[in-house]
Amino acid sequence: MANLWRNKQQPVRSFVGPACSVGCEPGGILAAAWNVPMISWGCASPSLSDKKKFATFTRTSGPYSAVGKLIQLLVKHYNWTRVGLLTSLENAWQVVAIAIKQGAPQGIKFEQYNFQTGVGLSNDKKVPLRHKAELLIQARIFVLCAYGGDIREIMLNAKDLGLLNGDYAFIAVELNIDSHIGANTWMGADNRDNEALDAYNGMLNVHLRTPDSPRWKNFTADIRRRVAAPPYNKPLAADAKVDTYAGTLHDAIILYALALNDTLQEGGNITDGLTVTRKMFNRTFTGVTGEVVIDQNGDRDPDYVLQNLINGAYVDIGLYVSAQQNFSMTPGKVVVWPGNTTVVPKDIPPCGWRNEKCSGNLSVLGGAIGGSVAALIILFSAIFYYLWRKSRFEADLSSSLWKIDYNEIIFNVKPGANMFGSMKNKADAISIGSASYVEDMQIFTSMGLYRGNFVAIKMIHKKHIDLSRALLIELKQVRDMNHDNVNPFVGACIEVPNICIVTQYCNKGSLQDVLENDDIKLDDTFKLSFAMDIAKGMHYIHCSSIKSHGSLKSSNCVIDSRWVCKITDYGLATFKSNQDDEQIALHRLFWRAPELLRDMNFKDNPYGTQKGDIYSFGIIIYEIFTRNGPYSNSDLSPKDIIERIMNCESPPFRPCTKGEDGRNQWLALMDDCWVENPEMRPSFSLIKNKLRTFADGKSMNLVDKMISMMEKYADHLEELVEERTHQLIAEKRKTDELLYRMLPRSVAEQLKAGNTVTAVSFDDVTIFFSDIVGFTNLASESTPMQVVDLLNDLYTLFDAIIDSYHVYKVETIGDAYMVVSGLPVNNGIKHASEIARLALDLLSSMTKFTIRHRPGVQLKLRIGIHSGPCAAGVVGLKMPRYCLFGDTVNVASRMESNGKPLRIHVSQACRNVLEEIGGFKLKERGSIFIKGKGNVITYWLKGYVGSNKELPKVEIDDPNDNYYDPDEWIADNIV
């Protein structure tokens, strides 16, 4: 309905049908919500008469509640006084039972007993078992208020109990024996259809009256002609009846058409479902089923017939006219009762329920009756227990507890340490002499986290999964498996493209993984424990409903954290069959028994055989004993090996055991398991007994062995931890050094501690800016790599020099270089002297610095310094930078940009601090214009007392330039 309603290209104007109350009730609610008329031709639930809930619902059949009067009149007709009502807990049938009991004539008692739908007579929580027994013992006339599937179960039970002997009567309501396999039929899936049909013989059934008018005859003839013609091509048998509900369906269409005509004639809106529905209420017209009278609730009050089921066909034996509430039996009709008798069953036994109406030896008779009653109760109890087991089995099949939502599985998680392997088939490498066969890696099982537990996921490459009964039974079988040596089945996903099987994850990997890992040392105790675990698990599988494994190999034996070996990949043959591109690598057939390799129809028996599993176990014993793969020492290709296994050679071709003397018991067990004749192979019960003798009376418990292994691993782990700790410290030191280059040490330490670094204001710092005059022209005349080499050489020199001063390099951008002193660690007024001495050192280094690709060119460094307050803080999270903010930064930058090549330009504020410190040689430059400050007095820094470092010669291109005193200029420029 929802899909039809969403189709806006073809809007729905009305819904006709369905005929089942289970569909009508939710459908009627939707139709009312959508304001669309719904006309049913078969729904009989009395709740549909509630127009507050089902405002747009109408029907051309009557509610089941009208059947109540008919049943009362029928009981009165046969002078019955006690009737049992076997009633389904479904709402529609509960209402029918209430209608039968309400207004019952004086002296007639209706006893109602409920049962759960789908269970028949089996026990339920509300009605104790003994009450059901009392019902069958103390009532002989039964009205069955249930759908056909439940009636079938009840009648088969009655047949099994011997109640169809003519002493009991069964009356059904609207039991349709002509329907397909499903709710209303004697047909089922238990191979008892013939028994069910026989059990139905003699039942009475209340059914909608079939008209007998010429119009109805013409209508049925037309139906026969049409269903026999294309596209149906389904001719009806001559004795087959056209059901009355075909007529009520026809009349439902007529009723809707009449309502549409009235709505259009009155100028109404036919898309208003409520308006159209009201035109159907309180309406009378003549249809193919006779006069159709629709009341104020949209219900029809039709006539009913009482039918007798004789030899698989219904015969009308009575008529109930609703308008007159009159019931009469058809004259001349003989009623046949269960047991093929025409004698009307009595509602009370001739001697009464307790033999109170009969004389004689009451004690003997009472004992006989008591014994009979007890026997019946025991018999009923056994039957009810069987039905309960069956219903529970069916409930388990349909419960879907095995179903897993693929989206609930979390991937890309790791279960932690203590893992020697992972549950997967690694790339199988089989050495074949000088050649090597290596299969491309194919991960069969991945790992995930499902509801807090680690699971293994095996993908199934199929386009869809058909949830057949056989598959549901397989899923129940594997879900019921419970053994310490069988890996638990968690569930399965069936949504394409994520069809998979989910099992418990074992973190030690498969037995194949462990055996191939040379780092894991296995002594005889471990090997014997693995073999015993596999034998126990396979013995359990062979005794279960699965019967055999069919694909036993070392990769299908997994090991958990306690070193317990478990069998996996068992069962679910239907689920895993017919996969896309399903091919088996030849070397994976090394574990398969010869008789199964020769069986061309092996796919028809994917579970294999129990004797075939014994052969596979023998190959696994060889792997455990030798720690080699099967046929790993053979020079043959996998194809040749399989062909030799299939050939009946004498002796049979098996893995080589030469040179393995000294352990004859293991070799003897292998020979017994892979003997050519399957019937000569031992069972797993005998294998377990043999393995116990291998232990020489010693315990096969791995706890002691594991403790010893843990001590060895602990010693090795200590060495490994110490080595990794040293590596970690070294890497941490490198990381710290890199971080200290990016940020001040104090700031870096705060970030490492996880603290938030807040911006800090500093009252007085000194900031240094420098750049290279003419760098743009120099770069344009150089290659990119030459520019990189130049800057790398220059900044390497600068970085080496600043390490000697209490300063912090803020950043370098191209040829610009920024340094500060006085933050983040306050150093009093020393910040000015530190920057001034650094500037002189950097300027002095220009006398010796050489440009590699332009050795004759003097690099002209220009420096500006300024002192004042500023703020500093870390900006950014992914790539944090330590940045300075404030007017002091701007002034320092302009001191550099307004300076001259090979000179140190000093602001008035910085000069005042240097004068306070003393020892520096400063020359007043004069008044210059600084953006944002106007005309200010600035200075040149020319050196400090006691320094003998050479400074580069300065070019004088302005007569007013007073950088040099006259004596200094003569000394520097006269050669």
Helices and strands as residue ranges (DSSP letters): H 2-6, E 15-16, H 21-34, E 38-40, G 46-49, E 57-59, G 64-66, H 67-77, E 82-88, H 91-101, E 109-115, H 129-138, E 141-145, H 148-160, E 169-173, H 193-200, E 204-208, H 214-228, H 244-265, H 273-278, E 283-287, E 290-294, E 304-310, E 313-321, E 326-329, H 362-398, G 406-408, E 409-410, E 429-432, E 435-438, E 445-450, E 453-459, H 469-480, E 489-493, E 500-504, H 511-516, H 524-543, G 554-556, E 557-559, E 565-567, H 573-576, G 586-589, H 594-597, G 602-604, H 610-626, H 638-646, H 664-673, G 678-680, H 684-694, H 703-742, H 745-752, E 760-772, H 775-780, H 784-802, E 808-813, E 816-821, H 830-845, E 861-875, E 881-885, H 887-897, E 904-906, H 908-917, E 920-930, E 934-944, H 966-973
